[in-house]
Amino acid sequence: MNDIRISALEIAAIFTDRDALTALHDTAPVARELERLGYQRIWYSEHHHFAPVGTFPPAVVIAHAAAATSTIRLGSGGVLAPNHSPLSVAEEFGTLSALHPDRIDLGIGRGPGTLDEATARALRRGADPASDEDYRRDVAAILSFLAEQVAPNPLPAPWLLVSSPAGADLAGSLGLPIAFAHHIRPGNTLASVERYRSAFTPSRWCEKPQVTLSVHTVCAETEEVATWHAGPYDLFQDRVFKGVSGTLPFPAPSEAAAHLFTDEERQTLAAYKEQQAVGTPDIVVPRLRKLADETGAEELMLVTIVHDFHARLHSHKLVKENLASWAG
């Protein structure tokens, strides 16, 4: 497979020595550089009251990035349906698509984007968490409102963000392309993609199954440098395993390097990283291609949470150049 498309999921990471405003100001230069490198698309995540990630509405960030670029696709990874009125989502993304034709994606997700119960309830104006049926109804309503957009306005391309077989089944039944969160739940990837393909029914939005995988990716010329830059995410992931990921920002690389993991923690983290792509190009590219081959994914979306701005862009550059030239 020599035609794998490469994209990026941008997360406004907050570090102990780097605030959310800095991450926000990086949006335009990152978008311009990834456009220059030939990346397919950039998506922006939705989070609320979550210490490691800034609270910036995807639609606003998309508008900012779109004004700074001209060809790269931009979208939400994702807009979280339980937090929004379906009509408002359709209007916002319909407007973005009218202003930037054939460049806007609407990635729809289910989670609240926060681990704080009070924040989740505030987002839903006091309502209980969305049920499976609530979510299905919200997604269907968003699609219906999108379809009602007045021609000749171009429509945004809807996607469903998926991390489980149940979500994959919903995407397939609605005939939507999926973006699978491999960087969050790699153990669910193969079963979910298989479920999606078997459930897929063609729709006005998508004629055949379309799969994108998001993969934690850090690439550098040496393993030592890649490990250094991946260190803050390693410590964050250890907190995810312990259920305390939302309480602290990402550590600075020096803090992460000084952290002492137990043997059990190292083994758990190593098992996770074996399914991601961290290291030199000789390590990263074969892992990415293996994932694409195993799943049949047409596109890989890199999640590159790196403290240093230039190192992050360099990681993206190394992946793009080496993936394009790798003979397999």
Residue, then its C-alpha position, 0 to 999 in steps of 0.5 A: m500500500n503506497d497510497i496511505r493518506i496522512s493527517a493529524l489530530e491536533i490537541a491543544a496540549i497544556f504542559t506544566d511550563r506551557d499554557a493553553l494560549t501558547a497552544l492556541h497560537d500554534t494553530a495557524p503555523v502548524a496548519r500552514e506547515l502541514e499543508r506544505l508537507g502535503y497532509q490530507r487534513i487536520w482535526y481539532s479536539e473538543h475538551h472541557h475542564f480537562a487539565p491536560v488540554g485547552t478548552f477551545p471550540p473546534a468550530v472556532v479553531i477550524a475557522h482560524a486555521a482555514a483563514a490561514t491555509s488554502t487547500i488542506r481539509l480541516g475538521s473536528g475530532g470531534v464535535l461531541a454530540p451530547n454537548h450541542s444542539p444538532l441544529s447548531v452543529a449543522e448550522e456552524f459546520g454548514t457555514l464553515s463549509a460555505l466559507h471554505p468549500d470542499r475543505i470542512d469535515l464534521g467529525i462527530g463523537r459521543g463522549p462529554g470531553t471531560l472527566d468532571e461530572a459537574t462540567a458534563r452536567a453543565l454542558r447538558r444543562g443539567a440533563d443526564p448523560a446521553s444514552d445510546e439511543d440519545y446519541r443515535r438520535d442526535v447523530a441522525a438529526i445532525l445529518s438530517f439538518l445538514a441535508e437540508q442546507v440550501a443548495p448550492n452551499p457545499l456540505p461538510a463531510p460527516w464522519l463518526l468518531v469510534s472507539s468500540p464495536a458498538g460505535a462502529d456498528l452505528a457508523g456502518s448502519l448510517g453509511l458514514p466514514i469512521a475515524f477509529a481512536h486507535h491511540i485510545r483503545p488499540g485493543n478494540t481496533l481490529a474487531s471494530v473495523e471488521r464490525y464496521r465493514s460488515a455493517f456498512t450500508p452505502s449512503r449519500w455521505c459515503e458509497k463504501p467503507q472508509v477508515t481512518l486510524s488515529v495513532h500516537t506518533v513521535c518520530a525523530e532521528t534517534e530513539e533517544v530523542a524520540t523517547w525524550h519527546a514522547g516522555p510527557y505523553d508516556l506519563f499521561q498515558d500511565r495516568v490514563f491507566k490509573g484513571v487520573s489523567g484529567t487532574l494534571p497538565f502534561p509534564a515538561p520533558s525533563e519532569a517526565a524523564a525524571h519519573l521512575f515507573t515501577d516494573e509493572e507500569r513499564q510493562t503496561l506502558a510498553a504493551y501500549k506503545e508497541q501498538q503505536a509508533v514512537g522512534t526513528p523512521d525505521i521503527v515508525v514507518p513500518r508500524l504505521r504501514k502494518l496498521a494500515d495493512e492489518t485494518g485496510a485503513e486508507e488514512l492514518m491520523l497522527v496524534t503527536i503531542v510534543h512539548d517543543f513546537h519545532a520537534r513536533l513539526h519535524s516529527h510530522k515531516l519525517v513521517k511524511e517523507n519516509l512513508a512516501s519513500w518506504a518500499g515496504 
